[in-house]
Amino acid sequence: MRRYRSFRRCISVILLVTVLLTLFCISAWAQDKPVSASPSDTRPEQTVLSEKGTFQKKLDEINVRLSEWEKTDNSLFAIQNAIPETEVSNQIVRLNAITSYYRRIITALEKRDTLSKEMDRLKSTAEQAVESLVPEKPPYSLSFYETYLRNLEGLDNKIKTLKRSRAQVESARNVARSALDKASSRVRILKEQVDKVEQGSVPELAWEYRTAKAESELYSVILDFQGIKDSNLKIEIESSQIIRDRNAQGIKWIKDNLHYDAADLQKQVEDLQKNIESLKKEMEILETERVQVEQNLIKAQATVEITQDPDKLQIANIALKEQQIWWEYYQSRIEHNEEILQYFAESQNIWRSRYSLLNGDTKTETLFEIRNSISARIDKLEQNLLEEQERLSSINSLLTVAEEELSRSDINKQAEPYLKGIALALEKYLEEDHLNYTSKLSMILTMNSRLLEEVENKLDAVQITKKVSTFGRERIFGILQTELWTGEGYSMTVRKLILAILILVIGLSISKKLTMAVKGRLEKRNVDQSATMAIQKISYYILIITFILITLKMVNIPLTAFAFLGGALAIAIGFGAQNIFSNLITGFIIMFEKPFKVNDIVQVDDSVATVVEIGSRATTVRDFDNVEIMIPNSHFLSNKIINWTHSDKLIRGVVTVGVAYGSPVREVEKLLFNVATSHSKVLKNPVPYVVFREFGDSALLFELYFYVDMKEASRFFVASDLRYMVDNAFAKNDIVIAFPQMDVHLNVIPGMGSENVPEQPGEDS
């Protein structure tokens, strides 16, 4: 029985939890679902529910509510409902906002009617003949053609602006939709709470419910307005596109009926020449004004230099800044006007070139040159335009600072005129110099673009050249696409192979130059040569591997294509390439552990040489016969190596000399020591010393030990100098340098005389 009751309790708990979860999900779904009563949910996504009359009726209702509020004492109402008076004011503000949006909706609906009628009219004339789109009769001049092109550009800009506006409206609709969902959810919750209490018992709750409904109504009318506005923008875009397409057809008709008009060309050139003459006169006036500003600037600088009082110095600096900005303004205008003069002259040439193209006077070879030069010119002009925009940002920042200074309540009255002068100069730059320059810059940019387009059209018309080049390109493309071999998921073509080889060659060159540059930079900073060489080698191999990986990536060859090389590489390392990898690894060990460095003197086997280069595979040394020897790196690990200059460059040398028996040995020692200490290359510390080594067979043997710094001198040359000096010192002091001597004693055998000596063959009797 107990088990049965426990089972029933478990079932009840499970059912209760299930019901609660279901209710929670339904509530969440209801909050996320758009409000069905909202008039914004029935347009194409959400179509407008109401027409002009319906919205007018709602507007009248809101006006009635506002009239009631005007008759109400806000303070008394706030006290009666236990709410702050600001809440009452906020409610009135909401109602006024709702009224404003209803009026805007009515205006937007009227505009939609007008736009719809215009759209119907445009659609009714869509089948109009092309020649009727242009009122004037052909033939047409280039200036007439230019007018239509500018109209077309204006329509393109208008369509772009309308599309941006529609995107902004869509973003605003999303924000309003989200706010409306939250406000509607709040209204439902408050309504449930209001329904549970008696009417008038909780005035605060009733007021909160009232404000929530007003807020929900506000977001609803905002959403309605944004929907109608979006609809109007859509109609405007469609109608503008129709007008634009018709203009484009008209332009094509004009273009097909263009002719060479000498009078029009002359008029355009003369108009530009008038602009040039007018601008030159303006520049003369500007030059005069600039001279005056320069004089004022010099005076202001002199005032700053002689002023000692801090307050007056501050005013003088502001006055100096004003004159500097005025001078920069005039300098900028003169420089820009000089460029504009060039633009006018360039425009004259462009008009001549365009009419020359129209008349067919330009050769095909010249067309290619013109196209290349115009493309470069357009890039330069676009760069100038960007630079001017950056300069405009800088001027705007300065103007903002000046205006902030003028708006301060504690502004210095003496400095105020100068600050106003600064602001005026900056405003004149923006309004006169910048606008004039950018407009002329845009003008010449457009003219060059027109000429480039016409040149390219002319080149496209050269059918023979086009066919030949197309045929050649197809043949070359076919050869480049020839597959050499294929694999799983990749194929190697001639194009990929050539591209890979080019990338590798360029990569090797770049890697070598970069590592050499790094080496040079490190050597200038006196970095150890071995460390420099190690960094160079490691950087080189890293760059090579990187370029190999980049090459494989660019030609779309996966690394798995080289998987078969893994086994071959392992076998190669085990057999033929064992020594190569041994030398390679040993090279890096030598670079990092540094048992010897570049310029160290080492003894390998029986050779004494200087280390020249520590490579990845072998080390290069140069012996004293100036012979370079390549020694595999692995040899240094498996054999005994003597490094004479590992810790320092000090090396001990010895000179052995023998003197005759009977020589004063102490005098000999003194002379040898004096000789060593008098040599400029023999180090004073450690001190040289003399050793009386032994009594030789024919001489008393002495050894003179000395130390030299290999950075400054060679041990062998110093030893040679010392021998010369020893010989000279011994000669002056009558000390004989012994040489090997041997006493020979002959024992004569009795009875053997000279007469008994046998005659030698060949001698006379």
Secondary structure, 3 states (H helix, E strand, C coil): CHHHHHHHHHHHHHHHHHHHHHHHHHHHHHHHCCCCCCHHHHCCCCCCCCCHHHHHHHHHHHHHHHHHHHHCCHHHHHHHCCCCHHHHHHHHHHHHHHHHHHHHHHHHHHHHHHHHHHHHHHHHCCCCCHHHHCCCCCCECHHHHHHHHHHHHHHHHHHHHHHHHHHHHHHHHHHHHHHHHHHHHHHHHHHHHHHHCCCCCCHHHHHHHHHHHHHHHHHHHHHHHHHHHHHHHHHHHHHHHHHHHHHHHHHHHHHHCECCCHHHHHHHHHHHHHHHHHHHHHHHHHHHHHHHHHHHHHHHHHHHHHCCCHHHHHHHHHHHHHHHHHHHHHHHHHHHHHHHHHHHHHHHHHHHHHHHHHHCCCCHHHHHHHHHHHHHHHHHHHHHHHHHHHHHHHHHHHHHHHHHHHHCCCCCCCCHHHHHHHHHHHHHHHHHHHHHHHHHHHHHHHHHHHHHHHHHHHHHCCHHHHHHHHHHHHHHHHHHCCEEEEECCEEEEHHHHHHHHHHHHHHHHHHHHHHHHHHHHHHHCCCCHHHHHHHHHHHHHHHHHHHHHHHHHHCCCCHHHHCHHHHHHHHHHHCCCHHHHHHHHHHHHHHHHCCCCCCCEEEECCEEEEEEEECCCEEEEEECCCCEEEEEHHHHHHCCEEECCCCCCEEEEEEEEEECCCCCHHHHHHHHHHHHHHCCCECCCCCCEEEEEEECCCCEEEEEEEEEECCCCCHHHHHHHHHHHHHHHHHHCCCCECCCCCCCCCCCCCCCCHHHCCCCCCCCC
